[in-house]
Amino acid sequence: MPTPLEFFTSLIGKKLDHTPSSAGNWLDGTLLEVSESHIKVRYQVRPDMCNPARILHGGVASLMLDDAIGMANFVTGTEYLMTSINLSVDFLSSAQIGEDLNLTADLVRSGANINHWEAVIRKNNGKIVAKASSNMIKTHVKMSDLKL
């Protein structure tokens, strides 16, 4: 059975539509980079991701950030599953239908019980759409017990 890092490394350049996250699969991103402390995913804004003004819905942007951080944290090599205890998001500009967005997330601090992440969604021109920070806390669930 591959490690989580080996599993996600095998997905580089591919659509993320068969991962353990059903919500993340709906986002239909493409994995560009992954390591034990970094991830980069590309998403394209679709009409079903937008609010009535036809711009990326803040909840969907938050889902992108949370899901990418969760994927990246999954491959940190921790023995136990970790889950978000907070997600602080700043929405800084809009994204239109059809735009490609690049999301990067980086591990800022890895602790005994909590990992701290920062993530940014950018347009191709470098303009920031949203940025977030999140803390992931260790649960009692062993990664080896997951049926993934």
C-alpha positions as CSV (number, residue, x, y, z in Angstrom):
1,M,0.0,0.0,0.0
2,P,1.5,3.4,-1.0
3,T,2.1,6.1,1.6
4,P,-0.1,9.2,1.3
5,L,2.9,11.1,-0.2
6,E,3.4,8.4,-2.8
7,F,-0.3,8.3,-3.6
8,F,-0.5,12.1,-4.1
9,T,2.9,12.2,-5.9
10,S,1.4,9.7,-8.4
11,L,-1.4,12.3,-9.1
12,I,0.9,15.2,-10.1
13,G,-0.4,16.5,-13.5
14,K,-3.7,14.7,-13.1
15,K,-7.2,15.8,-12.2
16,L,-8.1,15.4,-8.5
17,D,-11.4,13.7,-9.1
18,H,-10.8,10.3,-7.3
19,T,-9.3,11.4,-3.9
20,P,-10.6,10.5,-0.5
21,S,-12.4,13.9,-0.4
22,S,-15.7,13.9,-2.2
23,A,-16.0,17.7,-1.9
24,G,-12.5,18.1,-3.2
25,N,-13.3,15.8,-6.1
26,W,-16.2,18.1,-7.1
27,L,-13.7,21.0,-7.3
28,D,-11.9,19.0,-10.1
29,G,-8.5,20.6,-9.6
30,T,-5.2,19.5,-11.1
31,L,-2.4,18.7,-8.8
32,L,0.8,20.5,-9.8
33,E,3.2,20.0,-6.9
34,V,3.2,18.1,-3.6
35,S,5.7,17.5,-0.8
36,E,5.5,16.9,3.0
37,S,5.2,20.7,3.5
38,H,3.8,22.2,0.3
39,I,1.1,21.7,-2.3
40,K,0.1,23.5,-5.5
41,V,-3.3,22.9,-7.2
42,R,-4.8,24.5,-10.3
43,Y,-8.6,25.1,-10.5
44,Q,-10.8,26.5,-13.2
45,V,-13.8,28.6,-12.1
46,R,-17.0,27.0,-13.4
47,P,-20.5,28.4,-13.4
48,D,-21.6,26.1,-10.6
49,M,-18.8,27.6,-8.4
50,C,-20.2,31.1,-8.7
51,N,-22.6,33.4,-6.8
52,P,-25.4,35.2,-8.5
53,A,-22.9,37.9,-9.6
54,R,-21.2,35.2,-11.6
55,I,-18.0,35.4,-9.7
56,L,-16.3,32.7,-7.6
57,H,-18.4,32.1,-4.4
58,G,-16.5,32.8,-1.2
59,G,-17.6,29.4,0.2
60,V,-16.1,27.6,-2.8
61,A,-12.9,29.6,-2.5
62,S,-12.8,28.5,1.2
63,L,-13.4,24.9,0.2
64,M,-10.5,25.1,-2.2
65,L,-8.2,26.4,0.5
66,D,-9.4,24.0,3.2
67,D,-9.3,21.0,0.9
68,A,-5.8,21.7,-0.4
69,I,-4.5,22.3,3.1
70,G,-6.1,19.0,4.1
71,M,-4.5,17.1,1.2
72,A,-1.1,18.6,2.0
73,N,-1.4,17.9,5.7
74,F,-2.4,14.3,4.8
75,V,1.1,13.7,3.3
76,T,3.1,15.3,6.2
77,G,3.9,11.8,7.5
78,T,1.9,12.1,10.7
79,E,0.8,8.8,12.3
80,Y,-2.6,10.2,13.1
81,L,-5.3,11.9,11.0
82,M,-5.5,15.6,11.5
83,T,-8.5,17.8,11.1
84,S,-9.1,21.6,10.7
85,I,-9.8,23.5,13.9
86,N,-10.0,26.8,12.2
87,L,-9.8,28.5,8.8
88,S,-9.3,32.2,8.5
89,V,-9.9,33.5,5.0
90,D,-9.4,36.9,3.4
91,F,-11.1,37.6,0.1
92,L,-9.1,40.1,-1.8
93,S,-10.3,40.1,-5.4
94,S,-12.9,38.3,-7.6
95,A,-12.4,35.5,-10.1
96,Q,-14.5,35.1,-13.2
97,I,-16.0,32.0,-14.9
98,G,-13.3,30.3,-17.0
99,E,-10.3,31.8,-15.1
100,D,-7.6,29.5,-14.0
101,L,-6.5,29.8,-10.3
102,N,-3.4,28.5,-8.7
103,L,-3.5,27.6,-5.0
104,T,-0.4,27.1,-3.0
105,A,-0.3,25.9,0.6
106,D,2.7,25.8,2.8
107,L,3.3,24.3,6.2
108,V,4.5,27.1,8.5
109,R,4.9,25.1,11.7
110,S,4.6,21.4,12.5
111,G,4.0,20.7,16.2
112,A,3.3,17.6,18.3
113,N,-0.4,18.1,18.1
114,I,-1.1,21.1,15.8
115,N,0.2,21.9,12.3
116,H,-0.2,25.5,11.0
117,W,-0.7,26.2,7.3
118,E,-0.9,29.3,5.1
119,A,-2.5,29.2,1.6
120,V,-3.0,31.6,-1.2
121,I,-5.2,31.5,-4.4
122,R,-3.8,33.5,-7.3
123,K,-4.8,34.3,-10.8
124,N,-2.4,33.6,-13.6
125,N,-1.3,37.2,-13.5
126,G,-0.3,36.8,-9.9
127,K,-3.2,38.8,-8.4
128,I,-4.3,37.3,-5.0
129,V,-8.0,36.2,-5.0
130,A,-8.0,34.8,-1.4
131,K,-5.5,33.8,1.3
132,A,-6.0,31.7,4.4
133,S,-4.4,30.3,7.5
134,S,-5.5,27.1,9.2
135,N,-4.6,25.0,12.2
136,M,-4.9,21.2,11.9
137,I,-5.1,19.2,15.1
138,K,-4.2,15.5,15.7
139,T,-7.2,13.2,16.2
140,H,-7.2,9.7,17.8
141,V,-7.6,8.1,14.4
142,K,-4.5,6.3,13.1
143,M,-3.8,6.9,9.4
144,S,-3.1,3.1,9.1
145,D,-6.7,2.4,10.2
146,L,-8.3,4.5,7.4
147,K,-9.8,2.4,4.6
148,L,-8.7,4.7,1.7
